[in-house]
Amino acid sequence: MSNSRRRRENRLNALSPRDWLKFQKSWFVHNPPPREKGVLTHPAKFPESLCQEFIEFFTKPGQLVLDPMAGTGSALIAAVRAGRRGVGIDLVPKYVEIARERLQAETETHRNLFEDPHGAVRMICGDARQTHKLVTEPVDYVLTSPPYWDMLRRRGFETQRRRRADQALDVWYSEDPNDVGNVEEYETFLEELVAIYRVVAEVMRPQAYATIIVKNVKKGGRMFPLAWDLGRRVGEFLRLRDEKIWCQDNQRLAPYGMGYAWVSNTMHHYCLNFRKECSAC
């Protein structure tokens, strides 16, 4: 094979040059569609349509996608639709069961994309801190979104909590003390989250990518730079390659601090893209 042909080979995904270039834009607007009734119980689900775009860029068909905090299985649903295999981990048994039911239906719908539809995806009830013990196959791509600290419990969310409670929906993830979404101190939360990603990095194959979707958070009159801290700390063992900014423009504006202080309406997330480097590769 000539050097020029080798340079043209797409070793990352199955996209056309046009679709590759389109994904390279550093920001995008994505307004999630209405949530399905069966997943409304989860208080912070991210959309399958967004997940699928990332999965199709960072993997080839048949490769393995991991979400170590999978919730009701959005990333795995997207993986199935893209013809990729998937494995998810979540601490909360209720969400794991919801995810398994959704995945069973999804794999039946897309069974033509897999040689073994029943082995294409699996959902594990467990602690992400044990990812290196729960996932034994090298992972080709990690797509995940952590809890945004304990923000579901903070002051200012009372109206949303009452609304969800009135509908018998969860107002936070769980009461489990192992749930990082229940950690009160920011630095402790950050340390525990970084420790989880260190374990996740162990199961990634060399040169595999990981995307962490996250926000900076506001609490007690100050901003905590969660996205920036994760970029710096996770970047100590996975190379931070770039970011994409996910913007939403369909949310209602609220008059935070009007007349006395600057407080933004935060309508964007950071999609931090890391890669596991290998000096021998």
N, C-alpha and C positions, 0 to 999 in steps of 0.2 A: 504494500500500500504506500502511495506517495505521501510526502510530508504535507502537501497542500490538501489532500483528501482527509488525512488524519485531523488536520486543524478544523475542517468543516464538520466533522462528526459531532453529533449532539450526545454527549455522554451524561447529561443531567436529566433530560425529560424527553417527551415525545411531541413537544410543541413545534408549530411552524415558526419561522423567523418573525413573522408579523405578530403572533401571539406572545412570543418571547419578549419582543420589544415593548409591547403594550404593558406587560407586567412590570417592566423596569421603571415605570413612573413611580416617583417616591411617595406620592399620596394618592388616595382614591376615596370616592364617596360610595358607601354601601349602607343602605337603609334596610335592615333585616325585614323579611316578610313576617306576617302574623305567625305566632307560634302555634304549633299543633296542640290540640287539647291535652294529649297524653303527656306532654312535657312542661305544661304550665306550672306544675308543682315545683320545679327547680327554679330558684330565684335568680339565676344568672347564667342563662344558656347563651352560647354564641352560635351564629347561623351556619348551617351546613353549606349554603351557597358560597359564603366567604371561605370556609375551610377547603372546599373543593378547588378553588382557584389556586391556593397555596400548595395543596397536595399535587396538583397537576403540573405545577412549575418545578417543584423540588424532587419529584420522583418519576420513575418510569412505571408503566403498567406491570402489576404483579409484585412490586416491591412492598416492603412492610412499613406501615405507619404506626407510631406509638403516641398515645395521649396518656400520661401518667396521672392526670386528674380529669378523668373523662366525663364525669357527670352523667348525663343521660345519653351520651354517645354521639354528639354532633360530629366530631372529627372522624369517627369510625363510619358513620352513615355516609359522610362525604367520601371517605376512602372507597367504600363499596361502589358508590356511584361512578367513581373515577377508575374502577377496575384495579384497585390496589387492595392489598391485604391489610388488616389492622388488628391492633391489640390495645385495649384500654384498661386502666386501673382506676378504681374509685373506692373510697372508704365507706360510703353510705350504702348499705344493702338495698334500700328502696330504689335508689337511682340506678344501681347495677341491674336490678330486675327490669326496670323500665327500658334501659338500654338494650338488654338482651332481647326483649320482646320486639323492640323496634328493629334491631339488627336481623332477627329471624325473618321478619317480613321483607326487609330491604334485600337480603341475600336471595330470597326467593324471586323477587322482582328482577334482579340483575344476575341470576345464576348463569346466564350465557357468557358472562365475563370471566368465569373462573372454571378451572378444571375440577376443583373440589369446593363447591360453594359453602358447604358446611364447615370447612376448615379455613375459610377465608378470613374470618374475624372472630375474636373472642373477647369477652369482657370479664375481668377478674375483680372480685371483691377483695380488696387488700389495701395496704398502706404504701403510698408512693415511695416512702423511705426504703422499701424492700424491693424496688424495681429490679435490681441486679439479681435477685433470687427468683422473682416472678416471671421475668422475661429471659428466656435462654437463647433465643435466636438473635443474631445481629440486626439492629434496627436501621432502616434506610432513611427515615425522616421522623422527627419529633414535632408535633404541633400541639400546643397546649396553652391554656390560659389559667393562671393561678387565681385563688381568691384575692380580691383587692383588699388585703389585710382584713380587719374586722368591721369593714365599713357597713355591712348589713345590720350591725348592731348599734351604730353610732347615733348620736342626736341628729335630728334633721331627717331621718328616714321614717319617722313615726307615721306619717300619712300613708306612705307606701306599705308599711307593715300592717297598718289597720286594714287597708284595702285588700291585701293578700290574705290576712287572717279571716276577714269576712267571707272570703271565697274558699276557706279551708285549704289554702296553699301555704307552702313553706315560706317563712320570712327570713330564715337563714339556713345554712347548709345542714348543720347537725349540732348536737350537744356533746359530741365525742371530744374528749380532751386532746386526742391526737390530731384533730382537724386543725390545720394551720389557720383557717378562717376564724378560729376562736382565740387566737393569741392576742393579748392586749397590748404588749409592748412592741413598738415598731422594730427596734433593733433585734429583738428575739425572733419576731416574725421573719425578718429579712434573713437572719442566720439560718433558720429552719428551712426556708424556701431554697436558699442557695445550696444547702446540704442535700436537698432532694435532687436538685439539678446536677450535682456532682455524681450522684448515683446513676441518674438517667444517662449521663455522658458515658458511663462505663459500658452500657449496652449498645451504644451507637457504633456503627462501623466507621472506619477511617474515611474522612471526607464527607460524611453525612451531615446534613443541615438540621438545625432545630429552630423553630419559630416560637417565640413566647409573646403572646398578645396580652398587653398590660396597660394600665393607666397610672399616672401619678395621682395621688389621692390627697384630699383636703380633710383636715380634722382639727378641731379645737382652734380654729383661726389661723392655721398654718398649712403649708403644702409639704407633703412628704414625697420626695422624688423617687417613688418606687421603680418606675421604668428606668430611670437613669442609674439608680443603684444596682438594679439587676444587670443592666448593660455592663457596668463596671465590674461587678463581682463575678457574674457568670463568665465574663470575658477573661477571667484569670485562668480558666481551664477549657473554654470553648472560644474560638476566635469570633469576636463580634464583627460581622462582615458589613452589615448595613441595616437600615430600618425602612419600613414603610409606615406611613401615617394613615390610619383608617379614620375617615371623617363621617359623621352622621349629620344630615341637615334637615331632618324631619322631627326633631325633638322640640317640645315647647320651651320657650325661654322663660326663666324665672328672674324676678328682680332682686337677686342676691346683693346685699350691701348697698342698695340704691340710696344715694344721697349722702353716704358717709364713708364708703370704702370700696376698693376694687376687688370684686370677686367674680371670676368668669363662670359662664355656663360651659362646662367641659363636655365637648362633643367629639372628642377624638381619642383614639387608642394608639399605642405604639406597637408595631409588629416588629420585634427585634429578631434579626436573622443571624444565627451563629453557625459556625462550622467546626467540626472536629478535625483539627489539623493532624497531619501525620508526616513527620520529617522524612520517612522512608518512601513515601508515595510519590 
